[in-house]
Amino acid sequence: MKRLAIPVFLMMMGTAGAQTKSGTVAKKAPVKTAPIAKNKLASTPAIKKEDVEEGKVLLSKSDCLACHKVDTKVVGPAYADVAKKYPYSTTNVELLSTKIINGGSGTWGAVPMAAHPALAAADVKKMVTYILSLNTK
């Protein structure tokens, strides 16, 4: 009875194990799982209409339009393509703002994007908010 009670008890407790031919319980390696992702929509604030409008104005006054257009690839990608690749989220606004200020290359091809260190971080975030809002329309 004791031999039967221990494996049954372990199964009831949810312990992973398999009985071998000799009657002993062999433990399986623990299964590694990825951490549960938090709901990004819940942690991302809604797009503010004022930020979108202000971002559009800031873009029109910047040198960005020399390399980017809303629907057409010029030197860099179209803003609509950027919005499709990077859905609006706080994380993507931060990521793209950093790329604009520091410059970069490789994401959209071999042509590097010039750095824009003179732009204020808050203004760049509004510009990015406008760009990413193009995917929600």
C-alpha contacts under 8 A as a table, 3 or more apart, distances in Angstrom:
res1	aa1	res2	aa2	distance
1	M	4	L	5.34
1	M	5	A	6.16
2	K	5	A	4.99
2	K	6	I	6.42
3	R	6	I	5.93
3	R	7	P	7.24
4	L	7	P	5.86
4	L	8	V	6.28
5	A	8	V	5.22
5	A	9	F	5.88
6	I	9	F	5.04
6	I	10	L	6.18
7	P	10	L	5.07
7	P	11	M	6.17
7	P	19	Q	7.93
7	P	25	V	7.41
8	V	11	M	5.11
8	V	12	M	6.14
9	F	12	M	5.09
9	F	13	M	6.20
10	L	13	M	5.07
10	L	14	G	6.38
10	L	15	T	5.40
10	L	16	A	7.94
10	L	17	G	7.98
11	M	14	G	5.15
11	M	15	T	5.80
11	M	16	A	7.41
11	M	17	G	7.89
12	M	15	T	7.65
16	A	27	K	6.38
16	A	28	K	6.19
17	G	25	V	5.94
17	G	26	A	5.48
17	G	27	K	4.64
17	G	28	K	5.78
18	A	25	V	5.51
18	A	26	A	5.31
18	A	27	K	6.70
18	A	28	K	7.58
19	Q	22	S	7.93
19	Q	23	G	5.77
19	Q	24	T	5.68
19	Q	25	V	4.52
19	Q	26	A	6.08
20	T	23	G	5.33
20	T	24	T	5.65
20	T	25	V	6.20
20	T	26	A	6.59
21	K	24	T	7.57
39	N	42	A	5.50
39	N	43	S	6.80
40	K	43	S	5.25
40	K	44	T	6.07
40	K	89	S	7.37
41	L	44	T	5.19
41	L	45	P	7.74
41	L	89	S	7.59
42	A	45	P	7.53
44	T	89	S	5.40
44	T	90	T	5.61
45	P	89	S	7.72
45	P	90	T	7.51
47	I	51	D	7.53
47	I	52	V	7.53
47	I	129	T	7.28
47	I	133	S	7.39
48	K	51	D	5.32
48	K	52	V	6.50
49	K	52	V	5.12
49	K	53	E	6.26
50	E	53	E	5.20
50	E	54	E	5.99
51	D	54	E	5.06
51	D	55	G	5.77
51	D	126	K	5.22
51	D	127	M	7.92
51	D	129	T	6.72
51	D	130	Y	7.03
52	V	55	G	5.06
52	V	56	K	6.21
52	V	126	K	6.42
52	V	127	M	7.33
52	V	129	T	5.85
52	V	130	Y	4.28
52	V	133	S	7.09
53	E	56	K	5.20
53	E	57	V	6.45
53	E	130	Y	7.04
54	E	57	V	5.16
54	E	58	L	6.16
54	E	126	K	6.59
54	E	127	M	7.53
55	G	58	L	5.03
55	G	59	L	6.10
55	G	123	D	7.08
55	G	124	V	7.72
55	G	125	K	7.85
55	G	126	K	4.44
55	G	127	M	3.87
55	G	128	V	7.11
55	G	129	T	6.76
55	G	130	Y	5.24
56	K	59	L	5.17
56	K	60	S	6.27
56	K	127	M	6.32
56	K	130	Y	5.90
57	V	60	S	5.13
57	V	61	K	6.48
58	L	61	K	5.24
58	L	62	S	6.31
58	L	123	D	7.21
58	L	127	M	6.51
59	L	62	S	5.08
59	L	63	D	7.67
59	L	64	C	6.44
59	L	65	L	7.24
59	L	127	M	6.13
60	S	63	D	7.96
60	S	64	C	7.83
60	S	65	L	7.00
62	S	65	L	7.05
63	D	66	A	5.70
63	D	67	C	7.94
64	C	67	C	5.86
64	C	68	H	6.01
65	L	68	H	4.84
65	L	69	K	5.94
67	C	74	V	5.55
67	C	75	V	4.81
67	C	76	G	5.39
68	H	72	T	7.45
68	H	73	K	6.51
68	H	74	V	5.67
68	H	75	V	6.65
68	H	76	G	5.46
68	H	77	P	6.16
68	H	78	A	5.63
68	H	79	Y	6.77
69	K	72	T	5.36
69	K	73	K	6.56
69	K	74	V	6.83
69	K	77	P	7.77
69	K	78	A	5.23
69	K	79	Y	6.22
70	V	78	A	5.26
70	V	79	Y	4.69
70	V	80	A	5.74
71	D	78	A	5.22
71	D	79	Y	6.49
71	D	80	A	5.68
71	D	81	D	7.68
72	T	77	P	7.38
72	T	78	A	4.95
72	T	79	Y	7.98
73	K	76	G	6.01
73	K	77	P	4.73
73	K	78	A	4.58
74	V	77	P	6.62
74	V	78	A	7.19
75	V	111	V	7.65
76	G	108	W	7.28
76	G	111	V	7.75
76	G	113	M	7.64
77	P	81	D	6.43
77	P	82	V	6.75
77	P	108	W	6.85
78	A	81	D	5.27
78	A	82	V	6.54
79	Y	82	V	5.02
79	Y	83	A	6.20
79	Y	131	I	5.71
79	Y	132	L	7.82
79	Y	134	L	7.60
80	A	83	A	5.06
80	A	84	K	6.31
80	A	131	I	7.16
80	A	132	L	7.81
80	A	134	L	5.96
80	A	135	N	6.62
81	D	84	K	5.06
81	D	85	K	6.28
82	V	85	K	5.16
82	V	86	Y	6.03
82	V	131	I	7.39
82	V	132	L	7.18
83	A	86	Y	5.19
83	A	87	P	5.92
83	A	88	Y	7.50
83	A	131	I	6.12
83	A	132	L	4.41
83	A	133	S	7.04
83	A	134	L	6.09
83	A	135	N	5.17
84	K	87	P	6.21
84	K	132	L	7.84
84	K	135	N	5.86
86	Y	92	N	6.27
86	Y	132	L	7.03
87	P	92	N	7.22
87	P	132	L	6.42
87	P	135	N	7.17
88	Y	92	N	6.44
88	Y	93	V	7.08
88	Y	129	T	7.40
88	Y	132	L	5.40
88	Y	133	S	6.83
89	S	92	N	5.25
89	S	93	V	6.23
90	T	93	V	5.16
90	T	94	E	6.25
91	T	94	E	5.23
91	T	95	L	6.13
92	N	95	L	4.90
92	N	96	L	5.98
93	V	96	L	5.43
93	V	97	S	5.93
93	V	125	K	6.19
93	V	128	V	6.01
93	V	129	T	6.62
94	E	97	S	5.16
94	E	98	T	6.18
94	E	125	K	7.23
95	L	98	T	5.33
95	L	99	K	6.38
96	L	99	K	4.91
96	L	100	I	6.15
96	L	128	V	6.85
97	S	100	I	5.16
97	S	101	I	6.27
97	S	121	A	7.13
97	S	124	V	5.71
97	S	125	K	5.76
97	S	128	V	6.59
98	T	101	I	5.22
98	T	102	N	5.90
98	T	103	G	7.84
99	K	102	N	5.23
99	K	103	G	5.11
99	K	104	G	6.05
99	K	115	A	7.80
100	I	103	G	5.25
100	I	104	G	7.76
100	I	113	M	7.72
100	I	114	A	7.84
100	I	115	A	6.15
100	I	116	H	6.09
100	I	124	V	7.53
101	I	115	A	5.30
101	I	116	H	4.49
101	I	117	P	4.92
101	I	118	A	7.81
101	I	119	L	6.93
101	I	121	A	7.73
101	I	124	V	7.84
102	N	114	A	7.76
102	N	115	A	4.67
102	N	116	H	6.41
102	N	117	P	6.50
103	G	112	P	7.30
103	G	113	M	5.14
103	G	114	A	4.90
103	G	115	A	3.76
103	G	116	H	6.81
104	G	112	P	5.58
104	G	113	M	5.29
104	G	114	A	6.99
104	G	115	A	7.31
105	S	108	W	7.17
105	S	109	G	6.94
105	S	110	A	6.30
105	S	111	V	6.31
105	S	112	P	4.21
105	S	113	M	6.03
106	G	109	G	4.99
106	G	110	A	5.46
106	G	111	V	7.43
106	G	112	P	7.15
108	W	111	V	7.82
109	G	112	P	7.86
116	H	119	L	5.88
117	P	120	A	7.82
119	L	123	D	6.92
119	L	124	V	6.68
120	A	123	D	5.28
120	A	124	V	6.30
121	A	124	V	5.08
121	A	125	K	6.22
122	A	125	K	5.18
122	A	126	K	6.51
123	D	126	K	5.16
123	D	127	M	6.28
124	V	127	M	4.93
124	V	128	V	6.13
125	K	128	V	5.06
125	K	129	T	6.02
126	K	129	T	4.88
126	K	130	Y	6.26
127	M	130	Y	5.20
127	M	131	I	6.38
128	V	131	I	4.95
128	V	132	L	6.07
129	T	132	L	5.23
129	T	133	S	5.97
130	Y	133	S	5.08
130	Y	134	L	6.81
131	I	134	L	5.62
132	L	135	N	5.94
132	L	136	T	7.68
133	S	136	T	5.32
133	S	137	K	6.96
134	L	137	K	5.67
